[in-house]
Amino acid sequence: MPRLTSEGVFTPTSFPTHTYVVRKELHHERLLDEWIRSSTQIASISGPSKAGKTVLVQRVVGEANLITVSGASVRTPDQLWDRVLDWWGEPHVTTASSGETTTDSEGHERRAALSVPGVALAQGHRSHGSVKGASETTQATVNRRGLPQVVQEIANSPYTILLDDFHYIPAAIQSDVAQQLKDAASRGVRICVASVPHRADNVVLALPELRGRVLSIDLDYWSRRDLLEIPKLGCPALGLEVDNTSLQTFATEAAGSPQLMQSICLWMCNAIGVRETQDPPRSVQLDELLRKEILFLTSCSANFRSLVRALISGPRVRPGERRAYVHHDGRVGDVYLSIMRAVAMDPPRLAIDYADLTLRLDALCKGARPDNPSVVNACARLGQIAAGFALPPGGPSLEWDDQTQVLVVPDPYLLFYLRWSVALEREADALM
């Protein structure tokens, strides 16, 4: 068995060479393989945050062949192709030189050369003796040519452009960008667009004539069974056997995110001192205390401190204006802290409807809990606060859907942080 490192096996921030999971029943790789054979289509991959959209494309097209551009970095239609040419290493401006030398004697010498990206170098030479001569050099400036240059460089090649978060492109230019994507794809440039589920149709809405020209691949949060495949692949590669109860717990806490599962497994190896392949193989039984330590250590790589403090604080009010509620563990909190602690309760869920939220508040609070209008109003404010912290390319880490009355945590890392970082308990303790 080759000797591997734990960092090389469990890779939350890079391509999982040893722990890539093929979910065969969903046919994701098969669909992309077929798309590669018909590159005039645009591939559209939708899925929640940290669900493996980029890793899927890397797996099929090859990591070295993927040119990733964030929609948040595109502010004019031509800027998309500038980003691609930046990745390609093309200079913004190229100076082309041509020169000529004439020498008179019994014969003559002539030399000319021109060097421009995309144009072959041409040169000629004849000579007989030397008495007197004259030379002349001219220069020309060549600018990038945007889409035509991208087509020239990568059309009908293994390279794929992945445009992430199309919806972050300004609405005023989305139609123009979509038209250029269509033109590029029709000329043999592989185009893939990645988005969150509720934005999956944006590129077609921007240019309706793309309908029928887009291959849609929908990812979802991973099932616990699929998440368990990561340690089932990685642990044997490290000569490690871990008890099933611990792995089941980790898969539950990963909340559908393969990236988070990779991170938990890496910290598990760190906690038990496994840095490389064990020889002879090692069997490990984790107790509850060590499992909690591993989950806490993992939460340290998901820093939401500023956002969580803002969510707990809520809108600014004068001291004493909000009612405090006593929790069963003896801590106290207002409606905002109480809701956040309810979100962090068992079982971990990325979407909590109003009925479930009130049940959690009933279980959390000893005696009176926040009344229904206060809960709805606070949830709406929480969504507004989270939106103020959202930075491209991601959206808000917490949202309130007023129509369906559902509190959504789109980012599994935020839910994990709420459950395992002890930030909520620390803030509650400060109020006691």
Rosetta blueprint (number, residue, H / E / L):
1 M L
2 P L
3 R L
4 L L
5 T E
6 S H
7 E H
8 G H
9 V H
10 F L
11 T L
12 P L
13 T L
14 S L
15 F L
16 P L
17 T L
18 H L
19 T L
20 Y L
21 V L
22 V L
23 R L
24 K H
25 E H
26 L H
27 H L
28 H H
29 E H
30 R H
31 L H
32 L H
33 D H
34 E H
35 W H
36 I H
37 R H
38 S L
39 S L
40 T L
41 Q L
42 I E
43 A E
44 S E
45 I E
46 S E
47 G L
48 P L
49 S L
50 K L
51 A L
52 G L
53 K H
54 T H
55 V H
56 L H
57 V H
58 Q H
59 R H
60 V H
61 V H
62 G L
63 E H
64 A H
65 N H
66 L E
67 I E
68 T E
69 V E
70 S E
71 G H
72 A H
73 S H
74 V L
75 R L
76 T L
77 P H
78 D H
79 Q H
80 L H
81 W H
82 D H
83 R H
84 V H
85 L H
86 D H
87 W H
88 W H
89 G L
90 E L
91 P L
92 H L
93 V E
94 T E
95 T E
96 A E
97 S E
98 S E
99 G E
100 E E
101 T E
102 T E
103 T E
104 D E
105 S L
106 E L
107 G L
108 H E
109 E E
110 R L
111 R L
112 A L
113 A L
114 L E
115 S E
116 V E
117 P L
118 G L
119 V E
120 A E
121 L E
122 A E
123 Q L
124 G L
125 H L
126 R L
127 S L
128 H L
129 G L
130 S L
131 V L
132 K E
133 G E
134 A E
135 S E
136 E E
137 T E
138 T E
139 Q E
140 A E
141 T E
142 V E
143 N E
144 R L
145 R L
146 G L
147 L H
148 P H
149 Q H
150 V H
151 V H
152 Q H
153 E H
154 I H
155 A L
156 N L
157 S L
158 P L
159 Y L
160 T E
161 I E
162 L E
163 L E
164 D E
165 D L
166 F H
167 H H
168 Y H
169 I L
170 P L
171 A H
172 A H
173 I H
174 Q H
175 S H
176 D H
177 V H
178 A H
179 Q H
180 Q H
181 L H
182 K H
183 D H
184 A H
185 A H
186 S H
187 R L
188 G L
189 V L
190 R E
191 I E
192 C E
193 V E
194 A E
195 S E
196 V L
197 P H
198 H H
199 R H
200 A L
201 D L
202 N H
203 V H
204 V H
205 L H
206 A H
207 L L
208 P H
209 E H
210 L H
211 R L
212 G L
213 R L
214 V E
215 L E
216 S E
217 I E
218 D E
219 L L
220 D L
221 Y L
222 W L
223 S L
224 R H
225 R H
226 D H
227 L H
228 L H
229 E H
230 I H
231 P H
232 K H
233 L H
234 G H
235 C H
236 P H
237 A H
238 L L
239 G L
240 L E
241 E E
242 V E
243 D L
244 N H
245 T H
246 S H
247 L H
248 Q H
249 T H
250 F H
251 A H
252 T H
253 E H
254 A L
255 A L
256 G L
257 S L
258 P H
259 Q H
260 L H
261 M H
262 Q H
263 S H
264 I H
265 C H
266 L H
267 W H
268 M H
269 C H
270 N H
271 A H
272 I L
273 G L
274 V L
275 R L
276 E E
277 T L
278 Q L
279 D L
280 P L
281 P L
282 R E
283 S E
284 V E
285 Q L
286 L L
287 D L
288 E H
289 L H
290 L H
291 R H
292 K H
293 E H
294 I H
295 L H
296 F H
297 L H
298 T H
299 S H
300 C L
301 S L
302 A L
303 N L
304 F L
305 R H
306 S H
307 L H
308 V H
309 R H
310 A H
311 L H
312 I H
313 S H
314 G L
315 P L
316 R L
317 V L
318 R L
319 P L
320 G L
321 E L
322 R L
323 R L
324 A L
325 Y E
326 V E
327 H E
328 H L
329 D L
330 G L
331 R L
332 V E
333 G E
334 D L
335 V H
336 Y H
337 L H
338 S H
339 I H
340 M H
341 R H
342 A H
343 V H
344 A L
345 M L
346 D L
347 P L
348 P L
349 R L
350 L L
351 A E
352 I E
353 D E
354 Y H
355 A H
356 D H
357 L H
358 T H
359 L H
360 R H
361 L H
362 D H
363 A H
364 L H
365 C E
366 K L
367 G L
368 A L
369 R L
370 P L
371 D L
372 N H
373 P H
374 S H
375 V H
376 V H
377 N H
378 A H
379 C H
380 A H
381 R H
382 L H
383 G H
384 Q H
385 I H
386 A H
387 A H
388 G H
389 F H
390 A L
391 L L
392 P L
393 P L
394 G L
395 G L
396 P L
397 S L
398 L L
399 E E
400 W E
401 D E
402 D L
403 Q L
404 T L
405 Q L
406 V E
407 L E
408 V E
409 V L
410 P L
411 D L
412 P H
413 Y H
414 L H
415 L H
416 F H
417 Y H
418 L H
419 R H
420 W H
421 S L
422 V L
423 A H
424 L H
425 E H
426 R H
427 E H
428 A H
429 D H
430 A H
431 L H
432 M L
